[in-house]
Amino acid sequence: MMYLSKRKQEVLHMSDLCANSSVPLYCQLASKIQEDIYSGILKPDEQIPPEFDLSEMYQVSRSTVRKAIAKLVSDDLLIKIHGKGTFVAPPRIKRKAVFASSTKEWQQSGKKLTNRVLETTIIEPNSSEYAFFELTSKNDRLISMHRTRSLSGEPICVETILFSTRHAFMMNEDISGSLYELLEKKYQLYPSTGYRTFEICYATKEEADFFSVPRGSSLMLIRDYVKDQNGVPLHISKNVYLGNKGTEGIEPVQIQFV
């Protein structure tokens, strides 16, 4: 991780916020930090100033700073690491893909696959999710299905699957088995094309407990943005793995690069 130099803090301080604007202060601050990330002033893995410093630099309350940071974390531009601070998210590797079921591949290994469903909730989408699902209203929400996956008792991944309300029927579905088998057999929905991103993330308390590692440990995050056979956005999957555990064969088996 890199830490922000005093000189860079001075550069950031050059842009003031407008208290009389119709745009909320936290949105203005989030936009300023986003601009600094996109322009390269703030680089991947670099730590941003702490809340108190940002509050002083921009003459806003710490609650405003916290809301701005929360928005950028939700948009996957910043990462909060427990006990260390807030950092610019590392760059992602993005690849086009054709998707198939990982459940079948894991089951063919001869080990017992166990999916433990934790919860299904309604959430607010971030900007990338809003764009992928082609949402049109700021009031649109997503269905979030959360589960852990283990092979013969060994933790493999923590998975979050997102659907738009176009697929509201998923709210009542049991995903303790194969998601793709359920979609294909019951709804004639066939995961087809999309893209996959790879990046480093840092263990939350839940992930640390599941993988038996310290909180803040480096993990692998693979996101799948999947469309159905008609090109309609189907789901986003966020899969968190411990190193290469459970990811062997993902690229050659689950996707074909196009």
BELURHU-V765057 format. One record per backbone hydrogen bond with DSSP energy under -0.5 kcal/mol. NH is the residue of the N-H (numbers start at 1). CO is the residue of the C=O. If there is no record, write none. Layout:
# BELURHU-V765057
NH/CO
NH/CO
This chain:
# BELURHU-V765057
2/45
4/47
9/5
10/6
11/7
12/8
13/9
14/10
14/11
15/12
16/14
19/17
21/18
28/24
29/25
30/26
31/27
32/28
33/29
34/30
35/31
36/32
37/33
38/34
39/35
40/37
41/36
42/36
43/41
45/88
46/43
47/2
48/86
54/50
55/51
56/52
57/53
58/54
59/55
60/55
65/61
66/62
67/63
68/64
69/65
70/66
71/67
72/68
73/69
74/70
75/71
76/73
77/72
78/72
79/87
81/79
81/85
82/80
84/81
85/81
87/79
88/46
89/77
93/198
94/92
95/196
97/194
99/192
105/101
106/102
107/103
108/104
109/106
110/107
111/106
113/111
114/150
115/176
116/114
116/148
117/115
118/146
119/146
121/144
123/142
125/140
130/126
131/127
132/128
133/129
134/131
135/130
140/137
142/123
143/163
144/121
144/142
145/143
145/161
146/119
146/144
147/159
148/116
149/157
150/114
151/154
152/112
152/150
154/151
155/153
156/149
157/149
158/240
159/147
159/157
160/238
161/145
162/236
163/143
165/141
167/164
168/165
170/167
171/168
172/169
173/170
175/173
182/178
183/179
184/180
185/181
186/182
187/182
187/183
188/184
189/183
190/188
191/189
192/227
194/97
195/225
196/95
197/223
198/93
199/221
201/219
203/217
208/204
209/205
210/206
211/207
212/208
213/208
216/203
217/214
219/201
220/241
221/199
222/220
222/239
223/197
223/221
224/237
225/195
225/223
226/224
226/235
227/193
228/232
231/228
234/226
235/226
236/162
237/224
238/160
239/222
239/237
240/158
240/238
241/220
241/239
242/156
243/241
245/242
247/244
248/244
250/247
253/249
254/249
254/250
255/250
255/251
